[in-house]
Structure formats: structure tokens, C-alpha cells
Amino acid sequence: MEHPEPKVWAVDGTPGDSVAFGLSEVFRGRAPDLVVSGTGYGPNVAGLATHSGTVGGAVAALESGVPAIALGTGGLAAPDPVTTVNAMDPTVDFAVGLIDRLRVRARSGPLLPEGVGLNVNHPGVGADGRGTASGVAVTFQDRQPVLAADFTDSGDGTCKVEAGPELRPGARGGDVEAVGAGRIAVSPVNADWNTGPVERAMTSALVAGLRP
């Protein structure tokens, strides 16, 4: 950890490590109103969200009872460094407007419902990435992996791995569809992997009668 100037800390670790340090040390005994993780380089949609360090930072906050937003910037194609960095400006502008809206709606209460965070993905729009998104969509996490890994045996007991886009058409109402159409995707997320009552009933039927 480094503390280069007042109100600025730097943590050599994952976003989740940074949030854990901030909540336990910087904000010890006085939790913040909100944790914002990101914006990150590229979108955190579909399978990318599951493995995203940015989303992991938001989840670390939710696990501690602190409202959180994860921010991602960029389209679904291989990211161009310049346009993606340019698109971070409208991403941050949207995030400020969103947080202002949360503050007004909260009326001095919690900014988000307990245990719920927001995964916000802003596309890069226009040739330079600075364009205005075509709208805002409340979405869910698409079930596709987005990236495909290709492993090559190096012949020395190791493998080289490369990953490239492997996109299918986005599910209707999902985050992939929204970002692909130039809209900002806002997906509610929580900090656990619990399923619903249907899945629990199915699992109960599967294990019925089994003994150690």
C-alpha cells in the first residue's frame, strides 16, 4: 500500500483487495455511502463479468454491506486503446448522473437496496469513442462466455494461451445486446451465487434418498 497524498491510496493487488483495504483501514468504523469500482478497460458483460476484477471489487463491497457500482467501458470487439480511453469520459459523466439520481431517490437513506449493486457498461460510440450512447437499458447478464481460449503446447511442460472474441447474438434484454446496440447496460447484481426456488426444488429431488 502507498499513501502518496491526502485522500489518495494505492494498493498493489486486485480491485477486491483495494476495496477490502479501504473498508477495513481507510474507512474503519465509518463505512462509505458507495463504492465505485472502475471504470475498467473493456466491458464487464456476460461471461466477462463473472471473471472481472472490476466486478469483484463491487462484490467485495456488497459482501461488507456497502452499496457498490462496477463500471466498464468499451464495445465487444477487440478494444482499441485510444477510443476506449476516450470513452471513459462519457462513462464517468454517466456515472455521476446516475449517482446523483440515486442520492435524490434515496432521501438520505441507502443509495441502493441492501445486497444489490449495479454493473454498468458504457459502449464506445463513434470513431473516437467520445460519442453519446443511444440510450440506457436495464439488463441481465447474458449467459454466453464472449471469449474463447486457445491453448498451444509449448513443448516444455507449459502451454501458451490466447483468447479472442467468440460472440453469439445477444439474448433479448441482456447486457451483450444492449452494448452491441450502443446502449448503456445497467444490470443489478448481488454478492452471492444463490439460485431461485425452482433450482433448489430440483436439487432437493436429485439428492433425495442419498446418504453419506
C-alpha positions, 0 to 999 in steps of 0.5 A: 500500500502507498499513501502518496497524498491526502485522500489518495491510496494505492494498493498493489493487488486486485480491485477486491483487495483495494476495496477490502483495504479501504473498508477495513483501514481507510474507512474503519468504523465509518463505512462509505455511502458507495463504492465505485469500482472502475471504470475498467478497460473493456466491458464487464458483460456476460461471461466477462463479468463473472471473471472481472476484477472490476466486478469483484471489487463491487462484490467485495463491497456488497459482501461488507454491506456497502452499496457498490457500482462496477463500471466498464467501458468499451464495445465487444470487439477487440478494444482499441486503446485510444477510443476506449480511453476516450470513452471513459469520459462519457462513462464517468459523466454517466456515472455521476448522473446516475449517482446523483439520481440515486442520492435524490431517490434515496432521501438520505437513506441507502443509495441502493437496496441492501445486497444489490449493486449495479454493473454498468457498461458504457459502449464506445460510440463513434470513431473516437469513442467520445460519442453519446450512447443511444440510450440506457437499458436495464439488463441481465447478464447474458449467459454466453462466455464472449471469449474463447481460449486457445491453448498451444503446447509449448513443448516444455511442460507449459502451454501458451494461451490466447483468447479472442472474441467468440460472440453469439447474438445477444439474448433479448434484454441482456447486457451483450445486446444492449452494448452491441446496440450502443446502449448503456447496460445497467444490470443489478447484481448481488454478492452471492451465487444463490439460485431461485426456488425452482433450482433448489426444488430440483436439487432437493429431488436429485439428492433425495434418498442419498446418504453419506 
